[in-house]
Amino acid sequence: MLDSAPPAPLRPARAELLVRWGGAAIGAAAAWTVAHGAGLGLGVLHALPVFAVCATAGVLAADALTPGPGGGAVRLAGLVPRRVRDVLPTGFALLLAAEAAVLLALLAVAALTAAPDDTGGAGRTLSVACTSLTESRGPWPGLFYGLPVLAALAAGTAACGYALRRITGRPVPGGDSAVAADDARRRRERARAVTAAWGLLVSAPLAGVALFASGALRSLSCVGPLVHTAGLLLLPVAAVAAGTALWSLFTVLAPPASPRSGP
């Protein structure tokens, strides 16, 4: 008797690619619609998490295409717990965690120092009183902009956390050591894509927050050099965050590696 032929190696990768790009395409269309539906810069803040969540859904759907363990002979498996941290890209995750901490710190400081603008919008400008002169600069990332960023980050973190737990806890397909190694590689690749989707939620808002805050601080004329120096220091923060956002986008859209065929 001949065993049934396995599926072509390129077929699962091609299907996974189409599903992942489909999620990203839906996210891009939804993000474009959201971005043009709100004013005062809120559209962009809402569009980023919409795209990231749709991209994460695409990775999850692609992971669901992977067949679970089938029937047949009894298989033996070691009692080794599968943990999320085992599939995370460690260096990338640490960079994103540091950027998330900087983002939260900047939003907290901006919220404490924000003032209403000339239309009464709370938390949209930075106002400084110097003797008889009062200067106001905006846009300033106070609560008006900070609250949507925090809400999107919370929702996106929950979605990406679920995706990582789903990828980590999926049953291991049966087969030899080569099949197990390929399955572990694909788990890490999908975890990297989900981490990159979360990275878009962190790095893109951080780039905007740091850039706007830097511009407002450097445009004040009645403050000392310390404030201007703080504004200058935010420029490399914005540059690093922008680079991280581009790398995250590339990682989300990168085609998955083809499954390796057996010996």
Secondary structure as the mmCIF struct_conf table of DSSP 4:
data_model
#
loop_
_struct_conf.conf_type_id
_struct_conf.id
_struct_conf.beg_label_comp_id
_struct_conf.beg_label_asym_id
_struct_conf.beg_label_seq_id
_struct_conf.end_label_comp_id
_struct_conf.end_label_asym_id
_struct_conf.end_label_seq_id
HELX_LH_PP_P HELX_LH_PP_P1 ASP A 3 ALA A 8
TURN_TY1_P TURN_TY1_P1 PRO A 9 PRO A 9
HELX_RH_AL_P HELX_RH_AL_P1 LEU A 10 ALA A 35
TURN_TY1_P TURN_TY1_P2 HIS A 36 HIS A 36
BEND BEND1 GLY A 37 GLY A 37
TURN_TY1_P TURN_TY1_P3 LEU A 40 GLY A 41
HELX_RH_AL_P HELX_RH_AL_P2 LEU A 42 ALA A 64
TURN_TY1_P TURN_TY1_P4 LEU A 65 LEU A 65
BEND BEND2 THR A 66 THR A 66
BEND BEND3 GLY A 71 ALA A 73
HELX_RH_AL_P HELX_RH_AL_P3 VAL A 84 VAL A 87
BEND BEND4 LEU A 88 LEU A 88
HELX_RH_AL_P HELX_RH_AL_P4 THR A 90 THR A 113
STRN STRN1 ALA A 114 ALA A 115
TURN_TY1_P TURN_TY1_P5 ASP A 118 THR A 119
TURN_TY1_P TURN_TY1_P6 ALA A 122 GLY A 123
BEND BEND5 ARG A 124 ARG A 124
STRN STRN2 THR A 125 CYS A 130
TURN_TY1_P TURN_TY1_P7 THR A 131 SER A 132
STRN STRN3 LEU A 133 ARG A 137
BEND BEND6 GLY A 142 GLY A 142
HELX_RH_AL_P HELX_RH_AL_P5 LEU A 143 GLY A 169
BEND BEND7 ARG A 170 ARG A 170
HELX_LH_PP_P HELX_LH_PP_P2 PRO A 171 GLY A 174
BEND BEND8 GLY A 175 GLY A 175
HELX_RH_AL_P HELX_RH_AL_P6 SER A 177 ARG A 218
TURN_TY1_P TURN_TY1_P8 SER A 219 SER A 219
BEND BEND9 SER A 221 VAL A 223
HELX_RH_AL_P HELX_RH_AL_P7 PRO A 225 LEU A 253
BEND BEND10 ALA A 254 ALA A 254
HELX_LH_PP_P HELX_LH_PP_P3 PRO A 255 GLY A 262
#
